[in-house]
Amino acid sequence: MAAGLVEKVARLSTPQMIGAAAIRKRAASVRMVAAAYIESDAHVYLEYVAALRAARGRNAADRERILRSAFGGIVSLPLKVARAAAEVADMGAELALHGKPSVRSDAVVAVHLAAGAAQASAATIAANLPKSPDDAKLDEVRGLATAASERARKLRAPDPEGGRGRGRARSAGSGRP
């Protein structure tokens, strides 16, 4: 959804922003890949559950051998999602700052959605890697989630009282800051 919003904002921002067309194309690509990740997620999880069942009652070496391949998917897929989400957050932030002002709020929403997806991926990997908290994949996904969340934090949704991304209107000489 976040990539779709970025794609829309980029399309509408093309006349105002150099680079918006390239962002639109990249967002469309990420959107299609993300849709494939959603489909893959169910399959990866079902494979892991089947491996858990097959490994039940086995000795430690057999259990590890059976789980190893299925385990890779439940870690690598959320990492791929976090990478895509971080990229979408970057594109959305760029559009929020330089794109068409009337759709800035859509870009901001896209950044927040992408940051949420990156955070969810980090939580998933952390849950799936409880025995190795220093794992490089966990470090990477946490870094991606932090970066995306920082992008979202720095953006502020337009103030509804001030119109399209502008601050509140103030009368000259009103003494209000």
For each residue, the residues with C-beta under 8 A, 3 or more apart:
1: 4 5 113
2: 5 6 85 88 89 92 109 110 111 113 114 117
3: 6 7 27 28 30 31 34 84 88 110 114
4: 1 7 8 27 31
5: 1 2 8 9 92 106 107 109 110 113
6: 2 3 9 10 23 24 27 88 91 92 95 107 110
7: 3 4 10 11 24 27 28 31
8: 4 5 11 12 103 106
9: 5 6 12 13 92 95 99 100 103 104 106 107 110
10: 6 7 13 14 17 20 21 23 24 27 91 95 99
11: 7 8 14 20 24
12: 8 9 99 100 102 103
13: 9 10 16 17 20 95 98 99 100 103
14: 10 11 17 20 21 24
15: 100
16: 13 20 98 99 100
17: 10 13 14 20 95 98 99 100
18:
19: 22 23 94
20: 10 11 13 14 16 17 23 24 95 99
21: 10 14 24 25
22: 19 25 26
23: 6 10 19 20 26 27 91 94 95
24: 6 7 10 11 14 20 21 27 28
25: 21 22 28 29
26: 22 23 29 30 87 91
27: 3 4 6 7 10 23 24 30 31 88 91
28: 3 7 24 25 31 32
29: 25 26 32 33
30: 3 26 27 33 34 84 87 88
31: 3 4 7 27 28 34 35
32: 28 29 35 36
33: 29 30 36 37 84
34: 3 30 31 37 38 81 84
35: 31 32 38 39
36: 32 33 39 40
37: 33 34 40 41 77 80 81 84
38: 34 35 41 42
39: 35 36 42 43
40: 36 37 43 44 77
41: 37 38 44 45 77
42: 38 39 45 46
43: 39 40 46 47
44: 40 41 47 48 70 73 74 77
45: 41 42 48 49 74
46: 42 43 49 50
47: 43 44 50 51 70 73
48: 44 45 51 52 67 70 71 73 74
49: 45 46 52 53
50: 46 47 53 54 70
51: 47 48 54 55 66 67 69 70 71
52: 48 49 55 56 67 70
53: 49 50 56
54: 50 51 58 66
55: 51 52 58 62 63 66 67
56: 52 53
57:
58: 54 55 62 63 66
59: 62 63
60: 63 64
61: 64 65
62: 55 58 59 65 66
63: 55 58 59 60 66 67
64: 60 61 67 68
65: 61 62 68
66: 51 54 55 58 62 63 70
67: 48 51 52 55 63 64 70 71
68: 64 65 71 72
69: 51 72 73
70: 44 47 48 50 51 52 66 67 73 74
71: 48 51 67 68 74 75 128
72: 68 69 75 76
73: 44 47 48 69 70 76 77
74: 44 45 48 70 71 77 78 124 128
75: 71 72 78 79 125 128 129 137
76: 72 73 79 80 137
77: 37 40 41 44 73 74 80 81
78: 74 75 81 82 120 121 122 124 125 128 141
79: 75 76 82 83 121 125 137 140 141
80: 37 76 77 83 84
81: 34 37 77 78 84 85 117 118 120 121
82: 78 79 85 86 117 118 121 122 125 140 141 144 145 148
83: 79 80 86 87 144
84: 3 30 33 34 37 80 81 87 88 117
85: 2 81 82 88 89 114 115 117 118 121 144 148
86: 82 83 89 90 114 118 144 145 147 148
87: 26 30 83 84 90 91
88: 2 3 6 27 30 84 85 91 92 110 111 114 117
89: 2 85 86 92 93 110 111 114 115 118 147 148 151 152
90: 86 87 93 94 151
91: 6 10 23 26 27 87 88 94 95 110
92: 2 5 6 9 88 89 95 96 107 108 110 111 114 151
93: 89 90 96 97 107 111 151 154 155
94: 19 23 90 91 97 98 99
95: 6 9 10 13 17 20 23 91 92 98 99 104 107 110
96: 92 93 99 104 107 108 111 155
97: 93 94
98: 13 16 17 94 95
99: 9 10 12 13 16 17 20 94 95 96 103 104 107
100: 9 12 13 15 16 17 103 104
101: 104 164 165
102: 12 164
103: 8 9 12 13 99 100 106 107
104: 9 95 96 99 100 101 107 108 158 164 165
105: 108 109 157 158 165
106: 5 8 9 103 109 110
107: 5 6 9 92 93 95 96 99 103 104 110 111 155
108: 92 96 104 105 111 112 152 155 156 157 158
109: 2 5 105 106 112 113 157
110: 2 3 5 6 9 88 89 91 92 95 106 107 113 114
111: 2 88 89 92 93 96 107 108 114 115 148 151 152 155
112: 108 109 115 116 152 155
113: 1 2 5 109 110 116 117
114: 2 3 85 86 88 89 92 110 111 117 118 148 152
115: 85 89 111 112 118 119 145 148 149 151 152
116: 112 113 119 120
117: 2 81 82 84 85 88 113 114 120 121
118: 81 82 85 86 89 114 115 121 122 141 144 145 147 148 149
119: 115 116 122 123 145 148 149
120: 78 81 116 117 123 124
121: 78 79 81 82 85 117 118 124 125 141 144 145
122: 78 82 118 119 125 126 138 141 142 144 145
123: 119 120 126 127
124: 74 78 120 121 127 128
125: 75 78 79 82 121 122 128 129 137 138 141
126: 122 123 129 130 133 138 142
127: 123 124 130
128: 71 74 75 78 124 125
129: 75 125 126 132 133 135 137 138
130: 126 127 133
131:
132: 129 135 138
133: 126 129 130 138
134: 138 139
135: 129 132 138 139
136: 139 140
137: 75 76 79 125 129 140 141
138: 122 125 126 129 132 133 134 135 141 142
139: 134 135 136 142 143
140: 79 82 136 137 143 144
141: 78 79 82 118 121 122 125 137 138 144 145
142: 122 126 138 139 145 146
143: 139 140 146 147
144: 82 83 85 86 118 121 122 140 141 147 148
145: 82 86 115 118 119 121 122 141 142 148 149
146: 142 143 149 150
147: 86 89 118 143 144 150 151
148: 82 85 86 89 111 114 115 118 119 144 145 151 152
149: 115 118 119 145 146 152 153
150: 146 147 153 154
151: 89 90 92 93 111 115 147 148 154 155
152: 89 108 111 112 114 115 148 149 155
153: 149 150
154: 93 150 151
155: 93 96 107 108 111 112 151 152
156: 108 159
157: 105 108 109
158: 104 105 108 162 163 164 165 166
159: 156 162 163 166 167 168
160:
161: 168 169
162: 158 159 165 166 167 168 169
163: 158 159 166 169
164: 101 102 104 158
165: 101 104 105 158 162
166: 158 159 162 163 169
167: 159 162 170
168: 159 161 162
169: 161 162 163 166
170: 167 174 176
171: 174 176
172:
173:
174: 170 171
175:
176: 170 171
177:
